[in-house]
Amino acid sequence: MALFRRLALAIAAIALAAEPAAGEPKYGPGASDREIKVGNIMPYSGPLSAYAIIGKTQAAYFKKINEEGGINGRKIDFVSYDDGYSPPKTVEQARKLVESDEVLLIFQALGTPTNLAIQKYLNAKKVPQLFVATGATRFGDPKNFPWTMGWQPTYQTEGHIYAKYLRANHPDGRIGILYQNDDSGKDYLKGLKDGLAGKMTIAAEAPYEVTDPTIDSQIVNLKTAGADVFFNEASPKFAAQAIRKIAELNWKPVQLLASISNSVGSVLKPAGLDNARGILSSAYLKDPTDPTWKGDPAVAEWEAFMKQYYPDGDRTSTFTAYGYLTAQTLVQVLKQCGDELTRENVMKQAANLKDLRLGLLLPGIVINTGPDDYYPIEQMQMTRFDGEHSVPFGPVISAERGGS
């Protein structure tokens, strides 16, 4: 018996030696005493390259954090690759980040089809696919994909909000819809149709592919169908084309623009500010061009950041504000991780954000997550473009009320 007891004690001692002592740091791939390696995939080229400014803003923000001492003394190594908005290339870059660069997590990969292409792989590898840059509802499914989490309001939520507005203000309108022919566009369509509940007429729907040179023919068809409400669910390049074409046709519908393209600098200026006057959209973050926020401390802080760390960045684009906010959210998660920088703890902390209030979010909009809630932002507010700025109006609308 004494022999067995000595053997048991020896085994226990070996096990204790293999485990970090209480209070000692715990690290997964991509983390150490000195750094936290974060992966990212952006369309720096290709049809959605207007969004490249997001990745550049994030890189600038992490540079700021590093110059200020990092996170709990650790510097962020931000490894960002171009996929040209091509799903096969996204797969290639994701494998490189996980298997070669050995990042702790992949943060803010952009696009619905591109994130879909890597979702199963990252979940099988148990690598956080964190705060994906898409509002598709499928990226908030912790039961089936516990390693994938969205960030922005879902496209279905946004579609509900527009339906609520149209039913209240244009109940007899005939709606023409331009949408991207993928899961993102179909999510917007579902949200809008569910919110309309058959109470309004959809005159025509016109899908487009991201490889199309223009969407001129789709706009002509929607006008010919007799639509007097136009829902512009398009990425920046095509959204701007649509607004210009509507002006050329002297068509005067009520225009609703998806929030993914609600940017003065990246969309409305290229479309022509006069052409965009009166366009309705929705927002959850402050438009830096809106004089409402002149003197706002958070906007002033963002402007100082842009001047110092991203002086060439477009300060009229909400995409820079978006990049800044998403980077701040990741920093909060990593701070909460403390000295336990494992992939498991990253997801645990990402699902434990409570009433996180970031200065560039619109008043009343907060970030909340939980183990069964992978949708951090679920509130938006309607906006109207006055020829220079997108001005919020009406109440902040939650996801629950969006479909009422």
PLY file of the C-alpha trace (Angstrom):
ply
format ascii 1.0
element vertex 404
property float x
property float y
property float z
element edge 403
property int vertex1
property int vertex2
end_header
0.00 0.00 0.00
2.87 2.35 0.83
4.31 1.77 -2.63
0.99 2.62 -4.27
0.68 5.74 -2.14
4.19 6.90 -3.09
3.39 6.21 -6.73
0.14 8.19 -6.51
1.94 11.10 -4.86
4.61 11.04 -7.55
1.99 11.12 -10.32
0.19 13.97 -8.60
3.45 15.90 -8.28
4.17 15.45 -12.01
0.65 16.62 -12.87
1.01 19.70 -10.69
4.35 20.51 -12.24
2.81 20.34 -15.71
0.03 22.77 -14.78
0.71 26.50 -14.46
0.65 27.66 -10.88
-2.35 29.67 -9.82
-1.96 33.21 -11.09
0.57 32.29 -13.77
-0.24 33.34 -17.37
-1.92 30.82 -19.67
-1.22 31.08 -23.37
-2.66 29.60 -26.53
-1.20 29.90 -30.03
-0.31 33.47 -30.95
0.05 34.74 -27.37
3.04 35.23 -25.09
4.41 37.54 -22.42
5.29 40.01 -25.16
2.65 39.87 -27.88
-0.83 38.93 -29.04
-1.00 37.88 -32.68
-4.30 38.86 -34.34
-5.22 37.76 -37.86
-7.39 39.69 -40.30
-8.64 39.29 -43.88
-9.78 42.31 -45.92
-10.64 43.07 -49.56
-7.73 45.44 -50.16
-8.33 44.77 -53.86
-11.32 43.67 -55.93
-14.95 44.79 -56.15
-15.32 45.63 -52.44
-11.99 47.43 -52.02
-13.85 50.51 -50.73
-13.93 48.64 -47.43
-10.12 48.38 -47.29
-10.11 51.56 -45.22
-11.57 49.52 -42.34
-8.52 47.27 -42.08
-6.18 50.24 -42.38
-7.99 52.03 -39.55
-7.78 48.94 -37.36
-4.04 48.63 -38.02
-3.61 52.29 -37.07
-5.60 51.82 -33.86
-3.52 48.84 -32.78
-0.38 50.88 -33.47
-1.78 53.49 -31.08
-2.45 50.84 -28.43
1.07 49.46 -28.82
2.65 52.89 -28.46
0.67 53.35 -25.25
2.14 50.14 -23.80
-0.08 47.47 -25.34
-2.66 45.36 -23.52
-1.50 44.26 -20.09
2.03 44.90 -21.33
1.63 42.88 -24.55
1.85 44.39 -28.04
-0.66 43.50 -30.74
0.86 41.96 -33.87
-1.87 42.64 -36.46
-1.41 40.36 -39.47
-3.78 41.45 -42.24
-4.06 39.80 -45.67
-5.91 40.65 -48.88
-8.46 38.21 -50.29
-9.87 40.41 -53.07
-13.36 39.40 -51.82
-12.80 35.97 -53.35
-13.90 33.04 -51.11
-11.19 30.62 -52.37
-8.57 33.25 -51.56
-10.18 33.80 -48.14
-9.75 30.08 -47.41
-6.10 30.28 -48.45
-5.43 33.30 -46.25
-7.28 31.82 -43.26
-5.20 28.63 -43.45
-2.04 30.73 -43.65
-3.03 32.75 -40.58
-3.92 29.65 -38.54
-1.32 27.11 -39.67
1.66 29.29 -40.58
1.29 32.55 -38.64
-0.39 30.73 -35.72
-2.59 33.67 -34.73
-4.61 33.65 -31.52
-7.76 34.60 -33.42
-9.09 35.93 -36.71
-10.73 39.33 -36.27
-13.13 41.21 -38.55
-12.73 39.21 -41.74
-15.00 41.08 -44.17
-17.87 39.78 -46.24
-20.68 37.24 -46.07
-19.59 34.67 -48.71
-15.96 35.00 -47.64
-16.69 34.37 -43.95
-19.02 31.53 -44.88
-16.15 29.90 -46.78
-14.00 29.70 -43.63
-16.62 29.27 -40.90
-16.58 25.46 -40.72
-12.79 25.32 -40.93
-12.25 27.81 -38.10
-14.86 26.15 -35.89
-13.29 22.72 -36.51
-9.90 24.18 -35.55
-11.46 25.99 -32.56
-10.08 29.33 -33.71
-12.15 32.44 -32.85
-13.77 33.97 -35.94
-14.44 37.11 -34.01
-16.59 40.16 -34.78
-16.99 39.26 -38.46
-17.55 42.27 -40.72
-20.97 41.24 -41.99
-24.49 41.45 -40.63
-25.65 38.08 -41.92
-27.67 36.33 -39.20
-25.86 33.03 -39.68
-22.81 34.43 -37.91
-24.60 34.64 -34.56
-25.33 30.93 -33.99
-23.42 29.82 -30.86
-25.14 26.44 -30.74
-23.79 25.31 -34.11
-20.80 27.63 -34.53
-19.51 28.55 -31.06
-16.28 30.05 -32.42
-18.00 32.60 -34.72
-19.44 35.94 -33.57
-20.76 38.98 -35.43
-20.49 42.61 -34.36
-22.82 44.95 -36.25
-26.64 44.79 -36.33
-27.94 42.00 -38.53
-29.24 42.72 -41.99
-32.58 41.20 -41.02
-32.84 43.63 -38.11
-32.13 46.52 -40.46
-34.67 45.28 -42.99
-37.29 45.16 -40.22
-36.52 48.78 -39.29
-37.03 49.98 -42.88
-40.28 48.03 -43.14
-41.55 49.68 -39.97
-40.68 53.12 -41.36
-42.32 52.46 -44.74
-45.52 51.07 -43.25
-45.86 54.15 -41.07
-44.92 56.77 -43.67
-45.47 55.32 -47.17
-48.10 52.59 -46.74
-49.28 52.82 -50.35
-45.78 52.76 -51.84
-44.61 50.27 -54.47
-41.15 49.02 -53.58
-38.31 48.27 -55.99
-35.36 46.39 -54.53
-31.76 46.20 -55.70
-29.82 43.56 -53.79
-26.54 41.65 -53.87
-27.22 38.07 -54.95
-25.79 36.29 -51.91
-26.67 35.55 -48.29
-26.24 39.20 -47.28
-28.74 40.47 -49.83
-31.16 37.66 -49.07
-30.96 38.46 -45.35
-31.92 42.08 -46.06
-34.79 40.88 -48.24
-36.08 38.51 -45.56
-35.97 41.23 -42.89
-37.79 43.70 -45.12
-40.46 41.23 -46.24
-41.02 39.88 -42.74
-41.43 43.44 -41.47
-43.84 44.39 -44.27
-45.98 41.34 -43.45
-47.70 41.62 -46.81
-48.96 45.14 -46.04
-47.15 46.82 -48.96
-46.54 45.99 -52.62
-43.12 44.92 -53.90
-43.14 46.04 -57.53
-39.90 44.31 -58.54
-36.68 42.78 -57.24
-33.37 43.11 -59.10
-30.36 41.07 -57.98
-26.80 41.83 -59.09
-23.47 39.99 -58.89
-20.34 41.61 -57.44
-18.60 40.83 -60.74
-21.13 42.87 -62.77
-19.63 45.99 -64.38
-22.71 48.13 -63.66
-26.25 47.87 -62.31
-27.74 50.37 -64.80
-30.09 47.82 -66.38
-31.44 46.79 -62.97
-32.26 50.42 -62.10
-34.04 50.92 -65.43
-36.10 47.77 -64.83
-37.12 48.86 -61.33
-38.25 52.25 -62.62
-40.17 50.60 -65.47
-41.92 48.33 -62.95
-43.53 51.43 -61.44
-41.70 51.47 -58.14
-41.94 54.73 -56.18
-39.84 53.45 -53.24
-36.30 52.23 -53.93
-34.38 50.03 -51.51
-30.68 50.21 -52.38
-29.13 47.10 -50.79
-25.77 47.34 -52.51
-22.10 47.53 -51.61
-20.42 50.96 -52.00
-19.44 50.87 -55.68
-22.86 49.71 -56.85
-24.78 51.84 -54.36
-23.12 54.97 -55.77
-23.83 53.80 -59.34
-27.51 53.32 -58.47
-27.90 56.78 -56.97
-26.27 58.38 -60.03
-28.39 56.37 -62.47
-31.62 57.31 -60.67
-30.68 60.99 -61.06
-29.87 60.49 -64.77
-33.30 58.91 -65.30
-34.99 61.79 -63.44
-36.68 59.14 -61.33
-37.88 60.46 -57.96
-38.53 57.50 -55.66
-38.24 57.53 -51.89
-34.73 56.10 -51.47
-33.58 53.81 -48.67
-29.86 53.02 -48.55
-28.49 50.01 -46.64
-26.23 51.02 -43.75
-23.33 49.04 -45.24
-23.07 51.85 -47.81
-24.22 54.77 -45.69
-20.94 56.69 -45.99
-20.64 60.29 -47.14
-17.02 59.93 -48.24
-17.13 56.46 -49.78
-20.59 56.47 -51.42
-22.57 59.71 -51.36
-19.78 61.98 -52.59
-18.97 59.68 -55.54
-22.71 59.47 -56.29
-23.05 63.28 -56.18
-24.17 64.98 -53.00
-27.13 66.67 -54.72
-28.22 63.31 -56.14
-28.12 61.82 -52.63
-30.10 64.56 -50.89
-33.04 63.12 -48.92
-31.78 59.52 -48.92
-32.93 57.55 -45.89
-30.81 55.00 -44.11
-30.06 53.81 -40.59
-27.06 54.01 -38.31
-25.66 52.88 -35.01
-22.48 54.97 -35.04
-21.86 58.71 -35.22
-21.25 60.23 -38.65
-18.11 62.34 -38.13
-19.31 64.80 -40.81
-22.51 65.58 -38.90
-22.21 68.97 -37.12
-24.41 67.52 -34.37
-21.23 65.98 -33.00
-19.09 69.10 -33.17
-17.39 69.35 -29.79
-18.36 65.79 -28.87
-15.45 64.39 -26.79
-15.49 60.97 -28.47
-15.47 62.48 -31.97
-12.67 64.85 -30.95
-10.69 61.86 -29.66
-11.29 60.01 -32.95
-10.20 63.07 -34.96
-6.97 63.30 -32.92
-6.38 59.58 -33.53
-6.91 59.98 -37.28
-4.58 62.97 -37.45
-1.77 61.18 -35.63
-2.09 57.56 -36.70
-3.96 57.57 -40.02
-3.49 61.04 -41.54
-4.29 59.82 -45.06
-7.55 58.19 -43.95
-10.85 59.60 -45.16
-12.42 61.44 -42.23
-15.69 61.82 -44.13
-16.15 58.04 -44.27
-18.03 56.20 -41.56
-15.91 53.18 -42.47
-13.03 54.72 -40.52
-15.34 55.18 -37.52
-16.44 51.55 -37.93
-12.84 50.30 -37.97
-12.05 52.36 -34.88
-15.07 50.97 -32.96
-14.44 47.34 -33.88
-10.79 47.66 -32.82
-11.89 49.19 -29.50
-14.24 46.25 -28.95
-11.46 43.72 -29.52
-9.17 45.61 -27.14
-11.88 45.38 -24.47
-12.14 41.61 -24.96
-8.37 41.17 -24.74
-8.23 43.30 -21.59
-10.90 41.10 -20.02
-8.81 38.04 -20.89
-6.13 39.27 -18.50
-3.28 36.75 -18.38
-5.35 33.88 -19.75
-4.79 34.40 -23.45
-6.24 31.19 -24.81
-8.65 30.81 -27.69
-11.26 29.43 -25.28
-11.01 32.46 -23.01
-11.15 34.88 -25.94
-14.58 33.49 -26.87
-15.66 33.37 -23.23
-14.84 37.06 -22.77
-16.31 38.05 -26.15
-19.56 36.48 -24.91
-19.33 38.46 -21.68
-19.60 42.09 -22.80
-22.03 43.93 -20.53
-23.36 47.40 -21.38
-20.17 48.33 -23.22
-20.53 51.99 -24.18
-18.14 53.24 -26.85
-18.03 56.94 -27.61
-18.63 56.72 -31.37
-21.80 54.66 -30.98
-24.99 56.72 -31.16
-26.44 57.69 -27.77
-28.49 54.86 -26.31
-26.74 52.13 -28.30
-24.68 49.70 -26.22
-22.87 46.43 -26.79
-24.13 43.36 -24.96
-23.32 39.68 -25.45
-23.86 36.41 -23.62
-23.21 32.70 -24.08
-26.46 32.46 -26.05
-26.33 35.96 -27.57
-23.72 36.42 -30.30
-25.23 39.66 -31.66
-23.30 42.50 -29.92
-25.28 45.43 -31.41
-29.03 45.11 -31.83
-30.16 48.74 -32.06
-30.24 51.32 -34.86
-31.68 54.76 -35.62
-33.11 56.09 -38.89
-31.11 58.80 -40.72
-31.77 61.28 -43.53
-29.07 62.81 -45.77
-29.45 66.59 -45.94
-26.99 67.14 -48.78
-23.96 67.29 -46.49
-24.58 64.99 -43.52
-26.59 61.95 -42.49
-28.79 63.25 -39.68
-30.36 60.78 -37.20
-34.07 61.16 -36.46
-36.71 59.31 -34.49
-36.09 56.87 -31.64
-33.38 54.25 -31.29
-35.05 51.04 -32.46
-34.10 47.66 -31.02
-34.08 44.35 -32.84
-37.15 43.26 -30.89
-39.11 46.33 -31.92
-37.68 46.46 -35.42
-40.17 43.97 -36.78
-43.27 45.31 -35.09
0 1
1 2
2 3
3 4
4 5
5 6
6 7
7 8
8 9
9 10
10 11
11 12
12 13
13 14
14 15
15 16
16 17
17 18
18 19
19 20
20 21
21 22
22 23
23 24
24 25
25 26
26 27
27 28
28 29
29 30
30 31
31 32
32 33
33 34
34 35
35 36
36 37
37 38
38 39
39 40
40 41
41 42
42 43
43 44
44 45
45 46
46 47
47 48
48 49
49 50
50 51
51 52
52 53
53 54
54 55
55 56
56 57
57 58
58 59
59 60
60 61
61 62
62 63
63 64
64 65
65 66
66 67
67 68
68 69
69 70
70 71
71 72
72 73
73 74
74 75
75 76
76 77
77 78
78 79
79 80
80 81
81 82
82 83
83 84
84 85
85 86
86 87
87 88
88 89
89 90
90 91
91 92
92 93
93 94
94 95
95 96
96 97
97 98
98 99
99 100
100 101
101 102
102 103
103 104
104 105
105 106
106 107
107 108
108 109
109 110
110 111
111 112
112 113
113 114
114 115
115 116
116 117
117 118
118 119
119 120
120 121
121 122
122 123
123 124
124 125
125 126
126 127
127 128
128 129
129 130
130 131
131 132
132 133
133 134
134 135
135 136
136 137
137 138
138 139
139 140
140 141
141 142
142 143
143 144
144 145
145 146
146 147
147 148
148 149
149 150
150 151
151 152
152 153
153 154
154 155
155 156
156 157
157 158
158 159
159 160
160 161
161 162
162 163
163 164
164 165
165 166
166 167
167 168
168 169
169 170
170 171
171 172
172 173
173 174
174 175
175 176
176 177
177 178
178 179
179 180
180 181
181 182
182 183
183 184
184 185
185 186
186 187
187 188
188 189
189 190
190 191
191 192
192 193
193 194
194 195
195 196
196 197
197 198
198 199
199 200
200 201
201 202
202 203
203 204
204 205
205 206
206 207
207 208
208 209
209 210
210 211
211 212
212 213
213 214
214 215
215 216
216 217
217 218
218 219
219 220
220 221
221 222
222 223
223 224
224 225
225 226
226 227
227 228
228 229
229 230
230 231
231 232
232 233
233 234
234 235
235 236
236 237
237 238
238 239
239 240
240 241
241 242
242 243
243 244
244 245
245 246
246 247
247 248
248 249
249 250
250 251
251 252
252 253
253 254
254 255
255 256
256 257
257 258
258 259
259 260
260 261
261 262
262 263
263 264
264 265
265 266
266 267
267 268
268 269
269 270
270 271
271 272
272 273
273 274
274 275
275 276
276 277
277 278
278 279
279 280
280 281
281 282
282 283
283 284
284 285
285 286
286 287
287 288
288 289
289 290
290 291
291 292
292 293
293 294
294 295
295 296
296 297
297 298
298 299
299 300
300 301
301 302
302 303
303 304
304 305
305 306
306 307
307 308
308 309
309 310
310 311
311 312
312 313
313 314
314 315
315 316
316 317
317 318
318 319
319 320
320 321
321 322
322 323
323 324
324 325
325 326
326 327
327 328
328 329
329 330
330 331
331 332
332 333
333 334
334 335
335 336
336 337
337 338
338 339
339 340
340 341
341 342
342 343
343 344
344 345
345 346
346 347
347 348
348 349
349 350
350 351
351 352
352 353
353 354
354 355
355 356
356 357
357 358
358 359
359 360
360 361
361 362
362 363
363 364
364 365
365 366
366 367
367 368
368 369
369 370
370 371
371 372
372 373
373 374
374 375
375 376
376 377
377 378
378 379
379 380
380 381
381 382
382 383
383 384
384 385
385 386
386 387
387 388
388 389
389 390
390 391
391 392
392 393
393 394
394 395
395 396
396 397
397 398
398 399
399 400
400 401
401 402
402 403
